[in-house]
Amino acid sequence: MAVLDTGVNIADLTLTPYLGSQTKYLSGLNKQGISVNLMSYDVLSFQELGNDSYRLNVNETFVVNEPGKYSKTVKQNVTYDITNFGSDFLITNYQFNKK
């Protein structure tokens, strides 16, 4: 079982293509010494899609840091589709929205 930096326990990273690609991306950044930390989020809307799936619109603030080089605050608005896979809700799709 893998534990992501978010503290979410994920039994199988192949359940959603998004999760696998994000895990690989963040692992690559970490190997380069770059950290990405979620500082805050605000759920703006929540919509039930059916079949234990939901759509959330979220404002997020991250800090991206490469020690000795830079630290940058990133603010974004994202729409996530999430689905319940047993005991875990996993992201199955996402879209970055223009502010």
Helices and strands as residue ranges (DSSP letters): E 2-3, E 9-10, H 17-31, E 35-50, E 53-66, E 70-85, E 88-97
